[in-house]
Amino acid sequence: MASNMDGGRRRSRSSQKGDPSQHDGILTPDATRSASKSQSGTILPTHNEKGHRRHHSLFRIDTAGESGRTGVHPLHFLRVCFRSTCTLSMLVNVLWPFVPAAIALHFARPDLHVWVFALNYIAMVPSANLLGFAGGELAKKLPKVFGVLLETFLSSVVEIVLFMVLIHKDKGGNLIPVIQAAILGSILANLLLCLGLCFFFGGIGREDQSFHEAVSEVGSGLLLVAGFGLLIPSAFYSTLKSNASHTHVQISTETLNQSTLIISRATAVILLVAFIMYLFYNLHSHHSIFDEVLEFDEHLDEDREREMKRAKLTLIECFVAIAISLACVCMSAVFLVEEIEDIVNERGVSDNFMGLILVPLVEKAAEHLTAIDEAWDNQINFALFHCLGPSIQTALLNAPLAVIVGWGIDKDMGLNFEIFMIVLVVLSILVVGNFLRDGKSNYLEGGLCVLVYVIIAVTTWYYPQIVAEGESEANHSMDPSSTIISALKDRELSINRDQIKSALAERIEGTEIAKWLTEHLSTDTLLSQEELKLYFQSRFTKDLSQSLIALVTIRYSKLEESGALQSLFTNPNLKATRPLVDDDLRRAIETLNASTAAIQRQTKTLASQYESLNRSITSDDELGLRQNRDNARLRQKHTSERQNIAAASSDLAHALESELRGVSEQASADAKRILSSLTARFKEDDRLIANLERLASGIETSQQDENSAKIASERCTALAQCLADEIRCRLDRLYLESIQAGLMIARTEPAPAENEPLAALEEELESLYPEIEILAEMSTKQQFAEPIIGELSSHHEELQNASHETLDYVLDVVSEMTSSTNGLVKCLQDRESYCGTLEAIAAAHRSEIGDIFLGPPVNRRESLRRSSVQPVSVFTSAQKDNRLHDSQSIAKVLRRVGLSLDSVLHADEASECADNLKEKRYQLTESLNDHGIAADSPLMAELLPTDRAIQLLSTSLHADSEFETSLANLDHQRKLSNLEDDLKGVQKGLEGLDMSVVHRRDRGQEKFVEMWGSKAVDD
């Protein structure tokens, strides 16, 4: 399908340029003969639409691919490559600066794994975009079959390069899950993401888009067959793995894995044969199937005129662009794959998410942009080819090619996918096939496909990596670097993964180093976090003996838990082993000496502090003078600050009043708005409740069906009785007729009476009479009762289901209304609380400030405030200037004493104004007196103990003082005395030891000292 699309593209360009011989699907016989002659080179050279003659070459350049130039023109080449074929592709070319940045960062800072991965991930998009553009330009210049084969190969080269690099970098099967997930992720990205975006953007502004039925039938059929072929090895493995314990066939895990690998390789070869048949079908035997579809789609192209005028690349420029893009793609793929292991192991990204989501997005980005642009231009058939063709190619070519290459380089690359992922692919194929069945698409179908892809991406992020039995242990033993890194990470040590791997990469020295590290980096030789903290604590704490004893205790408990202590006790050479107590004592003595030196240094420091204190005593008088000056300055500053606070409080009261008025107005407006919205909401709820009542009243009851069932049962019983009576009547009539016939014969022909047959007939009739009623009842039930009751029960079930659905809908609507009502109630409660808080603040403001600022108008208050704060502007009238200056001076004076100009101007009588001034003056006098007392009292109370302490210290420090001077620390003396007692006890114990043991030498002693003694001494 992709090849037919590419051929249609080339034919569309030639048809737009006026070459009728290129329309293969609608050629007449004469046109076909002329076209064949043109292709064989037996006619004269043709001319393009610009009028210049084409040059002879090794092969004829197709008219649709002519550029009108020869050679390489760098600026024109860059301009044509940047503009590309559509706007989205041109926007992708803006990402080209990431390509050199990714290459440079890989070589400059290889330790930045996340940045190298991210930059190379972005850099692959413009490189793949250029590769697709150059391949399309080259295919237009070549013969049809060869051009289609080349363009088909180039369209999948990004995915093939990624697969080959992943297989080459695989070590012990760590990247095989990424490759398998990438194969299925490529199909999912094409079917759900790309096709969904094409349907979505193509359906915007249009009711629907129609495509040819051949596209849906052939595409969905081939995809279903390809998905079925990929499913077979996984189904084989999962079936035998899950049923191994329930069947009589016993098969080991190794045998099952090997059998699945052989089946995968055989399936890969068969799928390659299917791909060759698919190419032969599209390129040779049925190459004109889609010509009519493509011709019709070309006339629907909204960018047809712009495509005709677009500049094209020359043949040499095509090869240059392909070489540049291939080099960039290969480098980015190699650098990207090298960082996958770090991203998976260190950053927590699973192999499944890396392969199923991240890798397909970058390898298919350029092709997806082209398909979306075609759908936007109303070329939905071309967009479908770009979505379905690569999926078929991935399933039939790229996946088998990866398996065969892995087979060649002895890698266990198979088609044993995770059953979860392969089921997702098959279900996606079925869903897309159902969407393609009607031959139409819209934005709803596209949006649903994209949402399903997002759900798959989220699920894959949380899907764990399933490791087979024994596989993790094998990988762990094969890679010693992982053992070393895990041991160091358990101790929370900072490591460089690349340096460790490079050190272990050498064949001879690296192997020896890895062997030594795996033997010595264990829990028996490394300190734990608790031991390490205790060791550092012992280096900085003062109680050294306790820390040493605790460290020895921890070591002893470790030996006892590991079981090594018992082996040491049973060792006959234990008595010949030198104890470690002497070394511990020496270290303790050294530590004590260091602490003594520290105490001496502290003594010198205290002596210097004493000298500085003596100097400070001599300058006490100067300090007293400075304190007095500071106290006076603080009093003055306090007075000025209080006046400023009084003025600022007045301004703040005005500002708060204006804010309260604004908030009150806003609250009233919000109340009106909420009332109107609640009224509308209640009306809507009333209407909805009325509709629900009508809907609920229409529910039918099932009492009528029960009555009908009873009536039917009764009537069937009556019918059975009537039928039994009818049969009895008929039998009686037959019996009577037979008797009558016998009498007639007896009259006409007298003969001896034979009563035996008549008696036998009577007995047989008597035996049939009881069975007639049973048979009639059974026949009636089978013919009438059971069908009637069945129909009634089915009708009852349908009625019950409809009632349940109606009641569920009513319940959902009522629940939604209840939750909405609860939300509204909560909002109203919050609103009520807000209004109550606002009213409480306003009431508190009125009670504290009073109604002084509520009476005057806002303009007068604001003008007085501005006149008291801002400088007075110069007016032309001298009288007005004097009046304003006087009012400003009065306002300043009143604010200094704690009054406002409004309270004085709006006083009813002159005596009231004078009383206010006197009251404020008295309050200020009292407050100043209180502040003076408060400022002097604490200073005297604090200075008296200080003076006494200075006098006592000065008398004790003199030579003839009666006090004894001591700078020693009593705590240290007590600890030193305790340590001396401990040392005496240890010395007594050492006197009873045989010191000749120290001079003995044996191998057990050397080994023990090497393992434990040297490590303890180093610590």
N, C-alpha and C positions, 0 to 999 in steps of 0.2 A: 504493500500500500504506500509506504514511504517512497519507493522508487517510482510508482505511478504518479505520485504527487510531484516529484522533482521533474519528471518528464513533462507533466502538465504545466509546471512553472515555465520551463523553457519554451514550450509551445505557446504559452500565453504571451510571453514577451515577443516572440516572433510574429504572432498574429497582430499585436499592437503596433509593430513596426511595419506592417504592410506586406508580409510575406505569406501568401495564402498556401504555399506548399507545405507549411509546417503543421497544419491542422490534420494530424494523422487520423483522428477519430471521425472526421466528416469529409474525407477526401473522395473525390470522384476517381474513376479509373485513370483518366488522363492525368489528373493532378498527381495521382500516386506514381504513375510512370515517370512524370517529370521530376518528382521529388527523388525517386530512386536514381535517376540519371544525375541529378544534382549531387547526390551523396556519393556516387561513384566517380565523380569528377570528369564526366564525358561531355559536359556542356560548357559554354563560355562562363567566365567568372561573372558573378552578379555584383550588384552595387547595393550599398546600404542606403538608408534614407538621407544621409548627409551628402551623398553624391560622390564619395571618394571610393576608390577601387581597393578591394581586398588584396592582400599580398599572398602569393603562393607559399606554402609551407609544407611540413611533413604531413599534415592533415588539414582539412578544410575547417576554418573557423565558422561556427554557426552564426547566422545573422543576428540572433537574439543576444549573442555574447560579444559582439564587436564593440570596441571602445573608441575606434577612430584614431588610435595612437599606437606607437611601437616603442619598445624599450622600457626604461624606468624613468619616471618623472617624480622625484622625491616629494615635492610639495603637493602636487596633484594626487600622488599616491596616499599621502597622509590625510588629505582632505576627503577623498573618496572613502577610505577606511573608517574615518571618524563619523561621517554621515551615515554609513551603513545603509540598510534597506528600510528602516522604520525609526520612529521617534524613540521607542523604548530601547532599541539597540544602540542608538546614538547616545542616550543617557547612560547606558551601561559603559560606554567607552570612557566616561569621565573617571572610572575606577582604575584607569591604566597607571596612575602614579603609585598605586599599591603594589604593582608588580616589582619594580626595582627596590622599593622599600622592603618587601618581603624577602627578596634575595639577599639584600645587604644585611638585614637583621639576622638571617639564618647563619651567616658567616661571622658577623660581628658579635652577637650576643646569643649563642646557642642555648644559654641557660634560661632564657625567657621563653619557656615552652608555650605558655598561653598566647603571648603576643605573636610568636612565630606561627603558631597554628591559625590564629585569627587572620593575620595578614595574608598568608598563603591561601586561606579559605576564600578571602575576598578576591585575591589576585587571579584565581582560576576562572572567575566569571568573565572578565573582559577578554582573557586569552581564548576561552572556549567560544566566545562571541565572534572574535576575529577569525578563528578557525572555521566556524560555520559559514561566515560571510565569504571568505576566500574560497572554500570548497564549492559554494553555490556559483560564484563567478567563474571558476574554472570549469565546472560542469556545463555551463552554457556554451563554452567554446569547443567542447569535444563532441565526437559522435555520440549518438543517443545512448546506446547500450553501455559503452565504456564510461561515459560521463555519469550515468546513473550508478554504476558499480562504484566509481570513485567517490561520488558524493555520499553514497550509503556508508562506505567505509569511514570517510572523514567525519560523518555525523556521530559515529559511535566511538571515535578514537579516544575521546576524553575518558569515557567509561572503561574502555579496554586498557588504557594506560593506568588508570587507578587500580584496576583489578590485578594487572601484572605486577605493579609495584607492591601492592599488598601481599601478593603471593611470594614475591622475592624477599620481602622483609619479614615474613612469618618465621617465627622460631618456636618450635614445639606446639604449633597449632594455636598460638595466642591471637592471630589475626584472621583465622578461618571464619569465626562467627561474624566478624565485621564484613567479610566478603559475601557471605551468605545473606546477611541482612541487607547489604547494599543491592544485591540482585533483586530481592523482593521489594525493597524500598524504591528502586527505580521504576518498577511496574506500578506500584501504588502511587508514586508521585505523578506519573503520566496519566493514570486513570482517574484519580480523585482530585488531586490538586490542579494539574494543568487543564484537564478537561472541565473541571468545575469552574475555574477562572475563565476559560473560554466561553462557557455557557453563560456565566454571570455578566461579563463585560459585553458579550455579544447581545445579550438580552436587554441591556439597558437602553431605553429609548425605543425598543421594539416590542411588539406583542409576543412574537416568537420567531425563531429561525428554523428554516426547513433544510434538511439535507437529504441526499439521495439514499434510497433503501439499500443499494449495493454496499454503501459504506457501513451501515449498521449490521447487515447480515454477515458480510465477509469479515469485518473487524471483530465483532463479538464472537463469531464462530472460531476464528483462528486463536483469539485470546483464550477462549475456554479450553480448546485442545492443548495449547501451550501450558496453561495452568494445571491441567490434568496431568500432563507429562512431568511437570516439576513436583507434583504432589505424590507420585507413586513411591519414590524411595523413602520419603518421610513417613508415609502411611505404613510401608513395610517395617521400618524400624520401630515406630511407635506401637504397632500391633504386637510384634513379638516381644518387645520390651515390657509392655504392660501385662501381657498374658503369659509370661514365662513361668510364673509360679502357679498358674491355674491349668496348665496343659501338661500332657505327658511328654512333650518334646523339651528336652533340657539343652539349652544353648547358652554358652558363656558370653560375657560382654565383648571380649576380644573377637570372638567368632562373628557375633552379630554386627560389630562395627566393620569388620573386614568384608562381610557379605554385602552390607549396605554400600560400602565404597565401590565394590565391583559393580553392583547394580547402577550406581550413579554414573560410573564411567561408561557403561554400556548405554545408559539413557542419554548421556551427552553425545555419543557418536550418532545415535539414532536421531536426536534433535538437530544435529548438524545436517544430516541427510534431509530432514524435513525442511530446513532453511534453504538448502540448495533447490529443492522442489519448489519452494515458495518463490525464490528468485526466478526460476525458469518459467513458472506460471505467470508472473507479473511482467517479465521482460521479453519473453519470446512468444509463448503460445496464446496468452490472453492480454497482450499489452494494450489493447484498445478498449478494455472494458470500462475504464473510468474516463475515457476521453470526453464523452458527452457531459459527464458530471463536471469535469474541470473546465470545459468550454463554457458551460452555463455559469459556473462560479466566477470565471474571469470577467464576465460582463457585469457582475454584481460588485466588483472591486470599486470602492469609493476613491482610491488613490491611483486610479489607472493612468490618468494623464501625467501625474507626477512621476510614476514609475517609468513611463516612456522617455521622459526627459532626464532621468537620473544618469550621471556619469558612471562609467564602468572601468574595471581594471584591465590592463594588458595581460598577455599570457605570462610574461616574465614577472610582472608584479604579483600575479596570483601565486606563482611558486615562491616568491619572496615572502608574501604574507603567510602562506602555509608553513614555511620553514620557521618564521619568527614565532608564530602562534604555537606550533608543535614544541619548539624549544621551551617556551614559557610554560606551556601546560605540563610538560614532563618535569621541569624543575619544580614547579609548584606542587605537583602530585608527589614527587619524592620527598620534598620538605614537609608536606602535609602528613604523609604516612609516617614519617619518622617521629612526629609528635603525637600520634594517636595513642601510643602506649602510655605516655606520660599523662595525657588528658584522661584516659580511662582509669589508670591506677591511682593518680594523685588527685584529680579533680572530681572523681565520683561519677563520671559520665559512663553509662553502661555501653557494652559492645553493641547491644541491640539498638539503642538509640543512635549511636554513632553511625551504624550501617544503614538502618532503616530510614532515618530522617536526615541527618546532617550531610552525609556523603551524596545521596541522590539529589538533594537540593542544589548543591554547587555544581554537580556534573550535568544537570539538566536545566540550569538556569537560563542559558542563552536560547536553547530550543523552546523553552516555555515562553519566553518573551516574544519570540517570533510567532508562536501559535496564538498568543493573546492578541497581538497586533492584527493578525489575519481575521480573528473573530470580530474584533472591533470594526474592521473594514467590511464586514458582512460576507467574508469568504469562509463560511463555516465548514465547508468540505475540506479546504486546505488545512484548517485548524484541526479537524478530526484526524487527517492524515498525519499531522505532526504529533498528535497525542497517541494514536493507536499504533502507528508504524514503529516508533522506537520501542514500545512495549513488546511487540512481537519480536523485534530484533534482539532485545535483551533476553527474552525467554528462549529463542531458538538459536542465537549465535553467541552472545557474550557470555552467558552462563555456561554453555557447553565448552566454549573456548577456555574459560578459566579452569574448568575441571580437567581438560586435556593437558593444559600447560602444567598444572599442579601434578598431574600424573607423570609428565615428562621429567620434572625436577624432583620427584619423589616427595611430594607433599600430599597429605591426606585431605585434599580438597574434594568434597563430594556435594551431592544435592540433598543431604540429610538436613533439611531446614527445621527450625523450631516449629512444632505443629501449630502453635498459636499464630505465627506469622504467615505460614502457607495457607492457613484457613482464612486469614484476613484477605490475602490476595485473591483466593477463589471467590469469596463472598463479594469482593469489590468488582470482580469480573462479572458476576451475576447481576449486581446492582446496575452497573454501567450498561450491560446488555438490555436490561429492562427499560432504562432511560432512552436507549437508541432504538427501541422497537417501534415507536410511533413515528419516527422520522422527523420529530420536532424537538426544539429545546427552548428553554426560557431561563431567566435569571434565578427562579426558585430552585430548579434542579441543580444549577451550578452552585448555588449557595449551600444546598444540602450536601453535595459532594465535598465541598471545602470543609464544612463543619465535621463531617465524618473523618476526614483526614486529620483535622485538629484533635479529635477524640483519640484517634489511633496514636498520634504523636504524644499526647499526655499519658496514655496507657503504656506506651513503650518506655517512657522515662522511668516509670515505676516498675517495669518488668525486670525481674532479676536475671542475672546470668546463670544458667543451669550448667554445671560442670559434671561430666560423667564420672563414674566411680573409678578411683585410681588415677584420674587424669591430673588432679591438683597435686598429688604427691609426686607423680612423675615429673611434672613441670618444675616442682620445687627442687627436686634432686638434680635436675638437669641445669638449673640456673642458680649457681651459688650466690650470685649477687643479690638475689631476692632474699636469701636467708640472712645475709649480712645486713642488708638495709632494714629488714623487719626487726632484727635484734637491736639495731641502733635506734630505730623509731620507738621501740618499746621503752627505751630509757629516755625518750624525749630529747634526743641529741640532734643538733642541726647537721645535716649531711648534704652532700652534693652527689646526686645519683649518677650524673655523667662521669665524674671523676672516678667513682667506684667501678663503674662498668669499664671505663678505659683502662684502669689498673688491672682488672681481671681479664682483659681481652687477649693478652699475650698468651701464647701457647704453653711456654715452659714456666716462666716466672709467674704468670698470672695463675696457672693451675696450682703451683706450690703455695702462693699467697692465699688463694681461696681455700685450700685444704687447711692451712694453719689457722685462718680466721674462723672457719666453721668449727674447728676443734676447741678454740679458746674463747670465742664469743658466745658464751652461754650463761645461764643463771648462776652457775657455780663460780665463775670467774669475774663477772661484772657486778658492781655494786648496784643495789636497788635504790629507788628514789629515797626511801626512808633512811638507808644507811648513808647516802650521800648528804642528806640534810643534817644528819647527826654529826657527820664528819666536819662539815662547814660550821656547825654550831659549836663544836669543840674548839675550833680555832679562834672564835671570837668571844666565847663566854669566859667568865672568871673561875668558875668551879670546874677546873680541869679534871680533877680526880673522878668526879661523878660522871663526866662525859666519857672518860676512858673506860670506866667500869661498865657504863651503858653500852658502849661499842663492843666490848668483849662479850657482854651478855647476849647481844644480838648475834654475834658470830657463833656463840655457843648454841643458841637456839636454832640457827640455820643448819649447823652441823647435826644437831639432834634430829631435826625434821627430815633432813635428806638421808639419814641412816648411816652417814659416814662416821659418826662418833662411835658406834658399836664396833665398826671395823678397826678403828684406831685403838680402842680398848683391848681388842683381841690380838692386836699385833704384838709379837714377842719382842720387837725392837723398841717398844714404847719407852722403856726405862732408859734406853740409850739415846733418846731424842732430847735435844737441848730445849728447855722451856724458853718462852718468850717474855718472861716477867722482867728480866733485867733491862731489855730494850725499852719496855714500856716505862720502867722507872726512870731510865735515862731521859726519855722524852719528856716525862713529867717534870723532872728536875730542870731541864732546859726551859720548859714552859714557865716554871716558877722563877727562874732567873730573869726571863724576859719580863714577867709581871713585876718583879722587884725593880728592874730598870725603869719600867713605866711609872712605878710609884715614886721613884727618885725624881723622874722628870716632872711629875705632878707637884712634888715638894718645891722644886725650883720655881715652878709656875706660881705656886701660892706665895712664895717669898717675894717674887716680883709684884704680885698683886698687893701684898702688904705695903710695899714701898709706894706704889701708886695711891693706895688709900691714905697713907700718911701725908702725901702731897695734897690730896684732896681736902684733908682736914685743915691744912694751913690756909686754904682759899675759901673757908666757910663764910667769912664776912662778905666777900665779894658775891658769893652765891646768894646771901640774904638780901643784898641790895638788888641784885637782878630779879629775885623773886618778888620783891616789893614793886619794882617797875612793871614786871609782868602782870601782877595782880591789878595794878591800876589800869593797865592797858586792856586787860580782860574785862574789867568793869565797864570801861568806856565802850568797848566793842559789844558787850552784852546789851547796853542801853540802846546803841544804834540798831543792833539786830532786832531788838524788840519793837522799835518803832517801824522798822521795815516790815516785820511780820504783821504788825497791825494794819499797815497800808495794804500789804498783799492779801490779807484776809478779807478786807473790804472788796478789793477787786475780784477775789475768788467768789465772794458771795454774789456779786453781780453776774459773773460768768455762770455760776451754778444755777441762778434763777433763770437766766435765758435758756440754758440747756434743759432745765426742767420743763419750761414751757414748750420747747420744741419737741421733747420726748412725749409730753402729754398730748400735743396735737397729733403726733405720729401714732400714738396709741389709739386715739379716737378714730383716726382714719383706718387703722388696721382693724378696729372693731367693726366698723361699717363693712369693710371688705369681707371680713370673716363671716359676718351675718348674711351677706348676699350669697357667698359661696356655700354656706351651710343650707340656706334656703333652696338653692338650686340642687344641692346634693340630696336633700331630703325629698324633693320632688322626684328626682331621678330614682331614688330608692323606693318611693311609693309606687312609681310606675313599674319598676322591676318586680316588686312584691305582688302587684296586681297580675302581672304576666305569669309569675310563678304560681299564683292561686289558680289562674285559668289552666295552666299546664297540669297542675296537680289534680284539678277537678276532672280532667279528661282521662284519668287513669281508670281503667275498667277493672271490675272485680271478677274473681274466678268462681263466684257462687253459681252463676248460670251454667258453667261447664260441669260442675259437680252434679247439678240437677239433671243436666242433659245426660250425663253418664249413668245416673241412676235410672232415668227413664229408659235409656237404651238397654240397660241390663234387664229391666223388667219386661220390656217389649220383646227382647230376644228370648227370654224365658217363656213368654206366652207363645211366641212363634214356634219355639221348640215343642211345646205341648201340642199346639195345633198340628204341627208336622207329624208328630207321633200319632195323634188321633187319625190323621189322614191316612197314614200308612196302615194303621190297624183296620180302618174302614176298608181300604183296598184289599187287604189280605182276607178280611171277612167276606167281602164280595166275591173274591176269587174262590174262596172256600165254598161259599154257597152255590156259586155257578158250577163248580166242579161236582158238588153233591147233586144239583139239579140235573146236570148232564148225565150223571150216573143213574139217576132214577129214570130218566127218559130212555136210556139204553136198556135199563132193566125191564121197562114196560114193553119196549118193542121186541126185545130179544130176551126172553126169560132165560136165566142162567143161575147157576148156584151162586149164592151171595159170598162175596169175598170181602170180608170185614178187616182183614189184616192190613192191606195198603191204606185203607181209610183210617184205621187206627194210627198207623205210622205217620200219616200226614197230619192228623190232629196233634199228635205228640210234638211233631216238628214245629207246628204253628204255636203251640203252647210255650215251647222253649224260645221262640223268636220274640214273643211279646215283651218280656222284660228288657231285652236288648234294644228294642226299637226306641224307647224313650231316651236311653243313653246315647245312641247313635244320632238321634235327632238333635239332642242338646249339643253334642260335639260339633255336628255339622253347622248348626246355627251360630255357635260361638266362632267357628273358624271363618264362616262366610260373612257374618254381619257384626257380631259383637266386638271381636278383636279389631277390625279396621275402624269401626266407629270410635271405640275407646282410644285407639292409637291416635286418630286424628284429633280427638278432644284433648288428649294429653299434650300433643305437639302444639296445638293452639294455646293450651294453658301455659306451656313453657315459654312460647313466644310472647304471650301477654305478660307473663311474669318478668321476663328479661326486659321488655320495654318499660314495665313499671319500675324495675330496679334502675334502669338507666335514667329514667325521668327523675326518680327520687335522688339518685346520686348527683345529677345535675343541680337539682334544687338545693341539695345539701351543700354542694360546692359554692353555689352562689350565695347561700345564706352565710356560710363560713367566711367567704370573702367580704360580705357586707359586715359581718361581725368584727372581723379583724380591722376593716376600714373604720368602723365606728369606734372601736377601741383606740385606734390611732388618733382619730379626731378628738376623742375624749381626753387622751393624753396631751395632745397639742393644746386643747382648750384649758386643761389644768395648768399646763406650763404658762399659757398666756395669762390665766387668772393670777398665778403666782407672781408673774412679772408685773402685772398691773398693781397687785397688792404691795409688792416691794416698792414700786414707783410711788404709790400713794403714801407709804410709810416714810419714804425719804422726803417727799414733799412736806408731810406733816412735821417731821423732825426739823426740816429746814425752817418752816414757819415758826415753830416753837422756839428755836434757838435764835434765829435772825430777827423774827418778827415780821410784821406787815409793812415794814418801812419801804422795801423795794417793790412791793406789789402795787402801791398807789400811783406813783408817778408814771408817766408814759415812758415807753422804751427809748424814744428819741432823746428826751431830756436826760435820762440817766446815762445813756451812751455818750452824749455830748459832754456831760460833767466828767465822766470817767476819762474821756480823751483829753479834756482840758487839764485834768489833774496829773496825767501821766506824760503826755507829749508836750513839747515846747509850743508856746503860743505863736501863731503866725502873725505876721505884721499886716495890720489893716490900714487902710487909708485914713480912716476917721480916728483922731487922737482920743476923742471921748470914749469911743467903743473900746479902744486899746486899753485905756486906763481902767475901765470897768471890768474888763476880762482879767487884767493883771491883779486887780484887787480881789476878785473872786478866787483866782488861783492861789494867791497868798493866803487868803482865809482858809481855803480847803486844805492847804499844806499844814497850816498851824493846827487846825482841828484834827487832822489825821495823826499828827504827832502826839496829841493827847488822847487819842482813841475815839474821836467822834467823827461823824460824817457831815458834809455840808447840807444834805437833805434834812437830817434831823434838826439842825439849827434853823434852817429857813422855814420849815413846816411846823415849827413850834407854835402853840396857840397863844401863849403869853410870853412877855419878856422875862417874867420871874421863872418860868419853866426852863428857859434857855440858860439863865444864870445858875439854876439848881443843877442842871446837867453838867455845866462846866465845873462847879464846885465838887460835885460827886466824882467826876473823872480825876480832878486834881487830887482829891483825898485818896482815891484808889492808886494813882501813880506813886504818891508819897509812901503809902504803905508797902507797895510792891518793891520800891527801891530799898526801903529799910530791911525788908525780908531778904532781898537778894544780898545786901551787904552782910547781914548776919550769917547767911548761908555760905557766903564766900570766905568769911574769916574763920568760922568755927571749925570746919574740917581741917584747915591748914594748921591751926594750933594743935588740934588733937593728934595730927600725924607727926608734927615736928617734935613734940615732947618725948615720945618713945625713941625717936631717932637721936635726939641730943643725949639722952641717957645711954643709949648703946654706944655712941661715939666716945663718951667719957669713960665708960667701962673698958672699951677696947684700948683706948690710949693709955690708961693706967696699967692695964695688964701687959702691954707691950714694952713698958719701960724696964730698965735693968733692975731697979730696986723695988719692983712690984711684988706684992704678996701672992699673986696668981701664978700658976704654973702654965707655961705656954706649951701646947702640944698640937702638931699638925697631922698626927697619925690618925688613921681611920680605925675605929673600934671594930667595925665589921671585918676588915682585913685581918686585924690581929686575932680575932676569934677564929677565922678560917685557917690562918697559919698555924695556930695552936692545934686545931683539929687535924690538920695535915701532918704535923709533927707526930701526933699520937699514932696516926695510921702508919707513918713510916717506921716508927719504933716497933709496931706490931709486925710489919713486914720483915724488918731486920731480925727480929727474934725467930721468925719462921725460916729465914735464910740460913741461920746458924745451924739448924738441924739438917740441912741439905748436904748431899755428897757433891762437893765442887769438882771432884775428879771427872764427873760425867761430862763436864763442859769441854774437856780436852779430848774426848773420844770422837772419832770420825767414822761414819758408815754411810752407805748409800741411802738408807731410809731417812736419815737426818737431812742429807742434802736435798732429797726430793721434797720433803716436807717444808724445809725452809724456802725452797724455790717456789712452791705453790702458794704458801700462806705468809711466811715471814717477810719476804721481799715486798709483797703487795702491801702488808700492814705498815712496813717502814716507809714506803713511798707515800702512803696516805698520811 
